[in-house]
């Protein structure tokens, strides 16, 4: 990020290079605000009978940065405003917050969300928790530019917007899940300035969704009252009310269903007031929301089944909890790891609240998953450390081969960052080795602004590498890597929606030369792959250090009938670098300084 919008977008004009990121300030806890009874969590659970002495207990308090409200809580708006004051411009700060609302009806609220802030209802259905008011993301902190509104989320709430339309002007890593908007949804900032893409899933918007200046967007398994416009790349799968397939004009890619999906785990309160985690069931050929007809399908686990981790806990303790058979609930904050978190047990859940952040120290991998069924990773950020890690997240060991089709691993709202908050390095960010894994919304980002940013300073050659067969990616955002952003070697892989920018800061053509090929493709399918399919994939270049750099293509793949692409585009942002083709030798070159996509509707 950021992107340049097209010149014909209403109320938008081509930008110059964006200013440096806002000053980051670490936010302390809100001890004074969380002292109220509404923020109390269940007491620690006793160890189960037969658990050995020294074993870790499940359950416990959710910590000072989880604020829990009920309809009788006093001064809710003041508490929301205080969190927003701390987080509005703290793009690379240390503050992390989760705002949780117990079932009931709330009146007159405007929950403005800043960085590293999650808001969620605690019912089994979004309609259990209704806010007569708004959950707002805008871009006043950045002069009306929404392209850096990262790392925030809204989940499991019903909204009745004051004006009839809720504003959700976000960029990457800002999911809108399991929401019911009883009105419209505006995805642009006030003033309709620049905005650069996002993600909606399992949500119902009764009115119209207006993306306005949003350049790309992915909506999955939802229901909408209408969709206003498209800029470059709007993708829908399993969405009731979605516009018809029409790429590239308008640029809508529409699939009637999503081949396989399983919604993200979420926290809720049961009839006795205790916390549980709901685990939604897998769906095939999914369409529409999961919660429209009463209790959703799936299972749940009490909080006593989870080790409730607090910042400062060691990796050894997290691994002890996993070895005992506990799942992990990572409360908001930053966790330094001197060894990988090792997920070896089938069905394990690792769920983060409030953008809990894992930082691997001394070049270790942050988290490794074994070749087992049904692991669920959700809701956390992996931030590379200053010592190079060969990998940051490894889903399955090298050579993993077991069939997980009945119960796949899901990776949802798990984000990866290299640099920005400080120097960070990693050779490869995310490696998917397990078969049938579903990667459902990720942003894997080599930072282009912030601290510790430079061609070699935050070196990261590869973003996502997929070695496993039958992997599905729904909502894949991968940007700015020194070489390939995505490499896909597994058979029968599928991607629905891909958003990419090549690294801005390449010093010259030689720095990105790939043998005889000009530049590394954003999305490379391995030469031995015989079956692969992608829908709605886009790559942009903005080589602002050396605007003469040329990319031969955005996409590279073996030329074989089983490898298929639908609705591809490449864009040169203001003529800062150019593409010669879209995919392989197919597709027209980008057009000089005109920020106009070059498209391919079907390949081969």
C-alpha positions, 0 to 999 in steps of 0.5 A, spaced: 500 500 500 498 505 498 495 505 491 493 510 486 486 510 484 484 511 477 483 518 474 475 517 473 473 515 480 469 521 482 472 526 487 478 522 486 485 525 483 491 521 482 496 522 488 503 523 489 507 519 493 504 518 500 507 521 506 511 517 511 507 513 516 504 516 522 508 517 528 507 510 532 506 510 540 505 504 544 498 504 548 498 502 555 492 498 558 486 501 560 486 499 567 481 505 569 476 503 564 476 495 565 475 496 572 468 496 571 464 489 572 462 489 565 469 487 563 470 482 568 471 475 565 470 468 568 474 466 574 480 461 572 478 454 571 480 448 576 485 443 573 481 437 570 481 431 575 487 427 573 491 433 571 498 432 573 501 437 579 504 443 575 499 442 569 496 449 566 489 450 567 484 452 562 480 458 562 481 465 566 481 472 565 481 475 558 486 481 561 486 488 561 485 490 554 479 486 553 473 490 554 466 487 555 460 491 555 453 489 557 447 494 555 447 496 563 454 498 562 455 506 564 459 510 559 460 505 554 461 511 549 467 514 553 470 508 553 470 506 546 472 514 545 478 513 549 481 506 545 480 510 539 484 516 541 489 511 543 489 507 536 487 512 531 494 513 528 498 508 532 499 504 526 506 501 528 504 502 536 504 496 541 496 497 543 492 492 542 484 492 544 478 487 543 471 490 544 466 485 546 459 486 547 454 481 550 447 480 547 442 485 548 440 492 545 445 498 545 443 505 543 446 511 541 453 508 540 459 510 534 464 505 535 470 508 531 475 503 530 483 505 530 489 500 529 489 493 532 482 494 535 477 488 534 469 489 535 465 483 536 458 481 539 458 475 544 451 472 541 451 465 537 448 470 531 449 477 529 442 479 531 443 477 538 447 483 539 444 490 536 447 496 536 443 502 534 448 506 531 455 505 527 461 501 527 465 506 523 472 506 520 474 513 516 481 516 514 481 523 518 487 521 521 491 521 514 487 527 511 482 523 508 486 517 505 484 510 507 489 506 504 493 505 510 487 503 514 489 496 516 489 491 522 482 492 525 475 488 524 468 488 526 464 481 527 458 478 529 454 484 530 447 487 528 448 495 526 442 500 525 446 505 522 444 512 524 444 515 517 441 509 514 448 507 512 455 505 516 462 507 513 467 502 513 473 505 509 478 500 510 484 497 507 488 490 507 487 486 514 480 489 516 475 483 515 468 485 516 465 478 518 458 475 520 455 482 520 448 484 519 447 491 517 440 493 517 441 499 512 447 500 507 454 500 507 459 505 505 466 503 503 469 509 502 472 515 506 468 521 507 470 526 501 471 519 497 479 519 497 483 513 496 481 506 498 485 500 496 481 494 498 478 489 503 474 483 505 467 481 507 464 474 509 458 471 512 455 478 512 448 481 510 447 488 508 440 489 507 441 495 503 446 497 498 454 496 498 457 502 495 465 501 494 466 508 491 473 509 490 475 502 493 480 499 487 478 492 489 474 488 494 472 480 495 465 478 498 464 471 500 458 467 502 454 473 504 447 477 502 447 484 499 441 488 497 445 491 491 452 493 489 453 500 487 460 500 482 467 497 481 473 500 480 478 495 478 477 488 481 470 486 485 470 479 486 464 475 489 463 468 491 457 465 494 453 472 495 446 473 494 444 479 491 451 480 487 452 483 480 452 479 474 459 476 471 461 482 467 469 483 467 472 487 465 466 492 464 464 493 470 470 489 473 465 484 476 467 477 477 462 473 480 462 465 482 455 462 484 458 459 490 464 458 494 467 451 493 469 450 500 468 454 506 468 454 514 467 460 518 472 463 523 471 461 530 468 466 535 467 467 542 460 467 545 457 467 552 452 461 553 446 461 557 450 461 564 454 467 562 460 463 561 465 464 555 465 459 549 468 458 542 464 456 537 467 452 531 463 453 525 462 447 520 465 446 513 460 447 507 461 445 500 458 449 494 456 455 500 452 461 498 449 466 503 450 467 511 451 461 516 446 464 521 440 466 517 436 460 520 437 460 527 443 456 531 449 455 526 452 448 524 458 447 528 460 445 535 463 449 541 468 448 546 468 452 553 473 457 555 476 452 560 478 448 554 483 454 552 489 456 555 488 464 556 495 467 554 497 473 556 503 477 553 509 475 556 508 468 556 514 464 554 513 459 547 515 454 552 509 455 556 504 455 550 507 449 547 506 446 554 499 448 554 498 445 547 501 438 549 496 438 555 491 438 550 489 445 551 487 450 545 490 457 545 486 463 546 491 469 545 489 475 548 491 482 546 498 484 546 505 482 543 508 475 544 516 474 543 517 467 541 524 464 542 522 457 539 516 455 534 509 454 537 508 447 535 501 445 533 501 437 533 494 435 535 488 434 530 483 439 531 487 444 535 484 452 535 489 458 536 485 464 536 487 471 537 483 477 540 485 484 538 490 483 533 495 479 538 502 479 535 507 474 535 514 476 534 519 470 532 526 472 536 533 469 533 530 467 526 525 462 529 519 460 525 513 463 529 508 457 528 508 450 525 503 445 524 503 438 523 500 434 518 494 433 522 486 434 521 482 440 522 487 445 525 484 452 526 488 458 526 485 465 526 485 472 528 493 474 529 499 477 526 506 475 525 511 480 525 518 478 523 524 479 527 530 483 526 534 476 525 532 473 518 527 467 519 527 462 514 519 461 514 514 465 519 508 461 519 509 453 516 502 449 515 504 442 515 511 439 515 515 439 508 513 433 504 506 433 508 501 428 504 495 426 508 488 427 505 485 432 510 479 433 505 474 431 510 477 436 516 481 441 513 486 446 516 483 453 516 488 459 516 483 466 517 485 473 518 492 471 520 496 476 517 504 477 516 508 483 516 516 484 515 518 491 517 514 497 518 514 496 526 522 496 526 527 492 522 524 485 520 527 479 515 524 473 513 526 469 507 519 466 506 513 468 510 508 463 509 508 456 507 502 451 506 504 444 505 498 441 508 493 438 503 486 441 503 488 447 507 483 453 506 487 460 506 481 465 508 483 472 508 490 473 509 495 479 508 502 478 507 506 484 507 513 486 506 512 493 509 513 499 504 513 505 509 514 505 517 521 504 520 526 498 518 524 499 511 529 498 505 530 494 499 535 490 503 533 492 510 527 488 511 529 483 505 523 478 504 524 474 498 518 470 498 511 471 500 506 465 500 509 458 498 504 453 497 507 446 496 500 442 498 495 439 493 488 441 493 489 448 497 484 453 496 485 461 497 479 465 498 481 472 499 489 472 498 493 479 499 500 479 498 505 485 497 512 488 495 516 482 496 523 482 493 522 476 488 516 472 487 510 474 492 506 467 491 509 461 488 504 455 487 507 448 486 501 444 489 496 440 484 489 442 484 490 449 487 485 454 487 485 462 488 478 466 488 481 473 489 488 476 489 491 483 490 498 484 489 503 490 488 510 489 486 515 492 491 516 499 490 523 500 492 527 496 487 533 500 486 534 498 478 532 493 473 538 488 475 535 488 482 529 484 479 532 481 473 529 473 474 534 470 469 532 472 462 525 474 464 524 482 466 522 481 473 519 476 478 511 474 477 507 476 482 503 469 482 507 464 479 504 457 478 510 451 478 512 448 471 510 441 473 503 443 475 498 440 471 491 443 474 490 450 477 485 455 477 484 462 479 479 467 479 479 475 479 487 476 480 490 483 480 497 485 480 500 493 480 506 496 480 509 502 482 516 503 482 517 509 484 525 509 485 526 507 478 520 508 474 524 505 468 523 498 471 519 493 466 515 487 469 515 482 463 508 479 466 504 479 472 502 472 472 506 466 470 504 459 469 505 452 465 501 453 458 497 447 459 489 446 459 488 444 466 491 451 468 486 456 468 485 463 469 479 468 469 479 475 469 486 477 470 489 485 470 495 488 471 496 496 472 502 501 472 500 506 477 502 513 474 507 510 469 512 508 475 514 501 471 510 497 466 508 490 465 509 488 458 504 482 458 498 480 463 500 472 463 506 469 460 506 472 453 498 474 453 495 481 454 497 488 452 502 492 455 500 497 460 499 504 457 504 509 459 502 514 465 495 512 464 493 508 470 488 503 466 488 496 467 490 491 462 486 485 462 485 478 460 478 475 461 480 467 460 487 464 459 489 460 456 
